[in-house]
Amino acid sequence: MDYVYHMDKDSDEFFLAAVFKDKAAYDANAGSLEQRARYLKWRGLLVSDPGWHDGVIVSAAGPGSGE
């Protein structure tokens, strides 16, 4: 699952939050040749390299969260 945020203060700024079942699924995706090809395709549309902020979800609420 992923979420794309369009920032209010900068119409050229977006954030993508990707959610994986577990770390193994994340690692498999990060290391795949298919993901590398997708990254390179989208990277060509960016002004600069994206920042990466890896972490673990500790709480979720709302639609699809099971609550």
N, CA, C and O atoms as a GROMACS GRO file, in nm:
protein
  268
    1MET      N    1   0.085  -0.116   0.000
    1MET     CA    2   0.000   0.000   0.000
    1MET      C    3   0.090   0.123   0.000
    1MET      O    4   0.197   0.122   0.060
    2ASP      N    5   0.046   0.226  -0.067
    2ASP     CA    6   0.124   0.350  -0.062
    2ASP      C    7   0.029   0.469  -0.059
    2ASP      O    8  -0.086   0.462  -0.100
    3TYR      N    9   0.084   0.578  -0.008
    3TYR     CA   10   0.012   0.704   0.002
    3TYR      C   11   0.098   0.812  -0.060
    3TYR      O   12   0.219   0.816  -0.037
    4VAL      N   13   0.038   0.899  -0.140
    4VAL     CA   14   0.111   1.011  -0.199
    4VAL      C   15   0.050   1.139  -0.143
    4VAL      O   16  -0.071   1.162  -0.152
    5TYR      N   17   0.136   1.222  -0.085
    5TYR     CA   18   0.094   1.348  -0.026
    5TYR      C   19   0.140   1.462  -0.116
    5TYR      O   20   0.255   1.464  -0.160
    6HIS      N   21   0.052   1.557  -0.143
    6HIS     CA   22   0.085   1.678  -0.217
    6HIS      C   23   0.090   1.791  -0.114
    6HIS      O   24  -0.010   1.820  -0.049
    7MET      N   25   0.204   1.853  -0.100
    7MET     CA   26   0.224   1.951   0.006
    7MET      C   27   0.150   2.081  -0.021
    7MET      O   28   0.148   2.131  -0.133
    8ASP      N   29   0.090   2.137   0.084
    8ASP     CA   30   0.018   2.264   0.075
    8ASP      C   31   0.112   2.382   0.047
    8ASP      O   32   0.079   2.470  -0.032
    9LYS      N   33   0.229   2.383   0.112
    9LYS     CA   34   0.319   2.499   0.102
    9LYS      C   35   0.399   2.503  -0.028
    9LYS      O   36   0.448   2.610  -0.066
   10ASP      N   37   0.412   2.390  -0.096
   10ASP     CA   38   0.492   2.386  -0.219
   10ASP      C   39   0.423   2.294  -0.318
   10ASP      O   40   0.424   2.172  -0.300
   11SER      N   41   0.363   2.352  -0.421
   11SER     CA   42   0.287   2.271  -0.516
   11SER      C   43   0.374   2.177  -0.598
   11SER      O   44   0.323   2.090  -0.668
   12ASP      N   45   0.507   2.194  -0.592
   12ASP     CA   46   0.598   2.105  -0.661
   12ASP      C   47   0.652   1.994  -0.571
   12ASP      O   48   0.737   1.915  -0.613
   13GLU      N   49   0.603   1.988  -0.448
   13GLU     CA   50   0.657   1.892  -0.352
   13GLU      C   51   0.554   1.784  -0.320
   13GLU      O   52   0.438   1.812  -0.290
   14PHE      N   53   0.600   1.658  -0.328
   14PHE     CA   54   0.517   1.543  -0.299
   14PHE      C   55   0.594   1.450  -0.205
   14PHE      O   56   0.717   1.447  -0.206
   15PHE      N   57   0.520   1.376  -0.124
   15PHE     CA   58   0.579   1.272  -0.040
   15PHE      C   59   0.508   1.142  -0.072
   15PHE      O   60   0.385   1.140  -0.086
   16LEU      N   61   0.582   1.034  -0.081
   16LEU     CA   62   0.527   0.900  -0.100
   16LEU      C   63   0.559   0.819   0.023
   16LEU      O   64   0.675   0.808   0.063
   17ALA      N   65   0.457   0.761   0.084
   17ALA     CA   66   0.477   0.670   0.198
   17ALA      C   67   0.434   0.532   0.152
   17ALA      O   68   0.317   0.510   0.122
   18ALA      N   69   0.528   0.440   0.148
   18ALA     CA   70   0.499   0.302   0.107
   18ALA      C   71   0.493   0.215   0.232
   18ALA      O   72   0.577   0.227   0.322
   19VAL      N   73   0.394   0.128   0.237
   19VAL     CA   74   0.373   0.042   0.354
   19VAL      C   75   0.385  -0.104   0.309
   19VAL      O   76   0.321  -0.146   0.213
   20PHE      N   77   0.466  -0.179   0.381
   20PHE     CA   78   0.488  -0.320   0.350
   20PHE      C   79   0.442  -0.407   0.466
   20PHE      O   80   0.435  -0.361   0.580
   21LYS      N   81   0.410  -0.532   0.437
   21LYS     CA   82   0.362  -0.627   0.538
   21LYS      C   83   0.464  -0.646   0.650
   21LYS      O   84   0.429  -0.653   0.768
   22ASP      N   85   0.590  -0.653   0.612
   22ASP     CA   86   0.697  -0.672   0.710
   22ASP      C   87   0.831  -0.632   0.647
   22ASP      O   88   0.836  -0.597   0.529
   23LYS      N   89   0.937  -0.638   0.726
   23LYS     CA   90   1.069  -0.596   0.678
   23LYS      C   91   1.118  -0.685   0.565
   23LYS      O   92   1.185  -0.637   0.474
   24ALA      N   93   1.086  -0.812   0.570
   24ALA     CA   94   1.128  -0.903   0.463
   24ALA      C   95   1.066  -0.861   0.330
   24ALA      O   96   1.134  -0.864   0.226
   25ALA      N   97   0.939  -0.822   0.331
   25ALA     CA   98   0.873  -0.777   0.208
   25ALA      C   99   0.936  -0.646   0.159
   25ALA      O  100   0.956  -0.627   0.039
   26TYR      N  101   0.968  -0.556   0.252
   26TYR     CA  102   1.036  -0.431   0.216
   26TYR      C  103   1.171  -0.460   0.153
   26TYR      O  104   1.204  -0.406   0.047
   27ASP      N  105   1.250  -0.546   0.217
   27ASP     CA  106   1.383  -0.578   0.167
   27ASP      C  107   1.376  -0.643   0.029
   27ASP      O  108   1.458  -0.613  -0.059
   28ALA      N  109   1.279  -0.732   0.009
   28ALA     CA  110   1.264  -0.798  -0.121
   28ALA      C  111   1.231  -0.695  -0.228
   28ALA      O  112   1.286  -0.701  -0.338
   29ASN      N  113   1.144  -0.601  -0.197
   29ASN     CA  114   1.109  -0.496  -0.293
   29ASN      C  115   1.229  -0.407  -0.320
   29ASN      O  116   1.260  -0.378  -0.436
   30ALA      N  117   1.296  -0.364  -0.216
   30ALA     CA  118   1.410  -0.272  -0.231
   30ALA      C  119   1.522  -0.334  -0.314
   30ALA      O  120   1.594  -0.262  -0.385
   31GLY      N  121   1.538  -0.464  -0.306
   31GLY     CA  122   1.646  -0.531  -0.377
   31GLY      C  123   1.610  -0.584  -0.514
   31GLY      O  124   1.694  -0.644  -0.581
   32SER      N  125   1.487  -0.564  -0.557
   32SER     CA  126   1.443  -0.624  -0.684
   32SER      C  127   1.484  -0.538  -0.804
   32SER      O  128   1.488  -0.415  -0.796
   33LEU      N  129   1.513  -0.604  -0.913
   33LEU     CA  130   1.547  -0.534  -1.036
   33LEU      C  131   1.428  -0.456  -1.090
   33LEU      O  132   1.444  -0.350  -1.149
   34GLU      N  133   1.307  -0.508  -1.069
   34GLU     CA  134   1.186  -0.440  -1.114
   34GLU      C  135   1.170  -0.306  -1.041
   34GLU      O  136   1.135  -0.206  -1.103
   35GLN      N  137   1.196  -0.306  -0.911
   35GLN     CA  138   1.185  -0.182  -0.835
   35GLN      C  139   1.291  -0.083  -0.880
   35GLN      O  140   1.265   0.037  -0.889
   36ARG      N  141   1.410  -0.131  -0.908
   36ARG     CA  142   1.518  -0.044  -0.957
   36ARG      C  143   1.476   0.024  -1.088
   36ARG      O  144   1.499   0.143  -1.106
   37ALA      N  145   1.414  -0.053  -1.178
   37ALA     CA  146   1.368   0.002  -1.306
   37ALA      C  147   1.259   0.107  -1.284
   37ALA      O  148   1.260   0.211  -1.349
   38ARG      N  149   1.165   0.080  -1.191
   38ARG     CA  150   1.060   0.178  -1.161
   38ARG      C  151   1.122   0.306  -1.104
   38ARG      O  152   1.084   0.417  -1.141
   39TYR      N  153   1.217   0.289  -1.012
   39TYR     CA  154   1.283   0.406  -0.953
   39TYR      C  155   1.350   0.491  -1.060
   39TYR      O  156   1.334   0.613  -1.062
   40LEU      N  157   1.424   0.428  -1.149
   40LEU     CA  158   1.494   0.504  -1.252
   40LEU      C  159   1.397   0.576  -1.345
   40LEU      O  160   1.425   0.687  -1.389
   41LYS      N  161   1.284   0.513  -1.374
   41LYS     CA  162   1.182   0.577  -1.458
   41LYS      C  163   1.131   0.705  -1.391
   41LYS      O  164   1.126   0.811  -1.453
   42TRP      N  165   1.093   0.693  -1.263
   42TRP     CA  166   1.038   0.808  -1.192
   42TRP      C  167   1.145   0.910  -1.157
   42TRP      O  168   1.117   1.030  -1.154
   43ARG      N  169   1.267   0.866  -1.132
   43ARG     CA  170   1.377   0.957  -1.096
   43ARG      C  171   1.399   1.059  -1.206
   43ARG      O  172   1.435   1.173  -1.178
   44GLY      N  173   1.378   1.019  -1.330
   44GLY     CA  174   1.396   1.109  -1.442
   44GLY      C  175   1.301   1.229  -1.439
   44GLY      O  176   1.325   1.328  -1.508
   45LEU      N  177   1.194   1.220  -1.362
   45LEU     CA  178   1.097   1.328  -1.352
   45LEU      C  179   1.124   1.422  -1.234
   45LEU      O  180   1.058   1.525  -1.220
   46LEU      N  181   1.220   1.386  -1.150
   46LEU     CA  182   1.248   1.464  -1.029
   46LEU      C  183   1.361   1.565  -1.051
   46LEU      O  184   1.450   1.543  -1.133
   47VAL      N  185   1.355   1.674  -0.979
   47VAL     CA  186   1.458   1.777  -0.986
   47VAL      C  187   1.587   1.730  -0.918
   47VAL      O  188   1.697   1.762  -0.963
   48SER      N  189   1.573   1.654  -0.809
   48SER     CA  190   1.688   1.604  -0.736
   48SER      C  191   1.654   1.466  -0.678
   48SER      O  192   1.540   1.422  -0.682
   49ASP      N  193   1.757   1.402  -0.623
   49ASP     CA  194   1.734   1.270  -0.562
   49ASP      C  195   1.635   1.282  -0.447
   49ASP      O  196   1.637   1.380  -0.372
   50PRO      N  197   1.549   1.182  -0.431
   50PRO     CA  198   1.455   1.185  -0.318
   50PRO      C  199   1.527   1.153  -0.188
   50PRO      O  200   1.634   1.093  -0.187
   51GLY      N  201   1.465   1.195  -0.078
   51GLY     CA  202   1.515   1.156   0.054
   51GLY      C  203   1.446   1.028   0.098
   51GLY      O  204   1.332   1.002   0.060
   52TRP      N  205   1.514   0.949   0.177
   52TRP     CA  206   1.458   0.823   0.226
   52TRP      C  207   1.447   0.831   0.377
   52TRP      O  208   1.540   0.875   0.445
   53HIS      N  209   1.334   0.790   0.430
   53HIS     CA  210   1.310   0.791   0.574
   53HIS      C  211   1.244   0.658   0.610
   53HIS      O  212   1.121   0.649   0.614
   54ASP      N  213   1.325   0.557   0.637
   54ASP     CA  214   1.272   0.425   0.671
   54ASP      C  215   1.230   0.422   0.817
   54ASP      O  216   1.289   0.491   0.901
   55GLY      N  217   1.129   0.343   0.846
   55GLY     CA  218   1.083   0.330   0.984
   55GLY      C  219   0.979   0.220   0.996
   55GLY      O  220   0.950   0.150   0.900
   56VAL      N  221   0.925   0.207   1.114
   56VAL     CA  222   0.825   0.105   1.146
   56VAL      C  223   0.698   0.174   1.192
   56VAL      O  224   0.702   0.265   1.274
   57ILE      N  225   0.584   0.130   1.140
   57ILE     CA  226   0.456   0.184   1.182
   57ILE      C  227   0.429   0.134   1.324
   57ILE      O  228   0.433   0.014   1.349
   58VAL      N  229   0.402   0.225   1.416
   58VAL     CA  230   0.375   0.186   1.554
   58VAL      C  231   0.228   0.202   1.591
   58VAL      O  232   0.183   0.151   1.693
   59SER      N  233   0.151   0.274   1.506
   59SER     CA  234   0.009   0.291   1.533
   59SER      C  235  -0.059   0.328   1.402
   59SER      O  236  -0.001   0.397   1.317
   60ALA      N  237  -0.183   0.281   1.386
   60ALA     CA  238  -0.262   0.316   1.268
   60ALA      C  239  -0.408   0.322   1.305
   60ALA      O  240  -0.455   0.244   1.387
   61ALA      N  241  -0.480   0.415   1.245
   61ALA     CA  242  -0.624   0.428   1.268
   61ALA      C  243  -0.687   0.476   1.140
   61ALA      O  244  -0.620   0.537   1.056
   62GLY      N  245  -0.814   0.450   1.124
   62GLY     CA  246  -0.885   0.498   1.006
   62GLY      C  247  -0.917   0.384   0.911
   62GLY      O  248  -0.895   0.267   0.944
   63PRO      N  249  -0.970   0.418   0.793
   63PRO     CA  250  -1.010   0.315   0.695
   63PRO      C  251  -0.896   0.220   0.661
   63PRO      O  252  -0.785   0.263   0.633
   64GLY      N  253  -0.924   0.091   0.664
   64GLY     CA  254  -0.824  -0.008   0.629
   64GLY      C  255  -0.727  -0.044   0.738
   64GLY      O  256  -0.642  -0.130   0.718
   65SER      N  257  -0.737   0.020   0.854
   65SER     CA  258  -0.639  -0.005   0.960
   65SER      C  259  -0.682  -0.118   1.053
   65SER      O  260  -0.604  -0.161   1.138
   66GLY      N  261  -0.804  -0.167   1.037
   66GLY     CA  262  -0.851  -0.272   1.125
   66GLY      C  263  -0.924  -0.218   1.246
   66GLY      O  264  -0.972  -0.297   1.328
   67GLU      N  265  -0.934  -0.087   1.259
   67GLU     CA  266  -1.005  -0.027   1.373
   67GLU      C  267  -1.143   0.015   1.335
   67GLU      O  268  -1.217   0.067   1.418
   0.00000   0.00000   0.00000
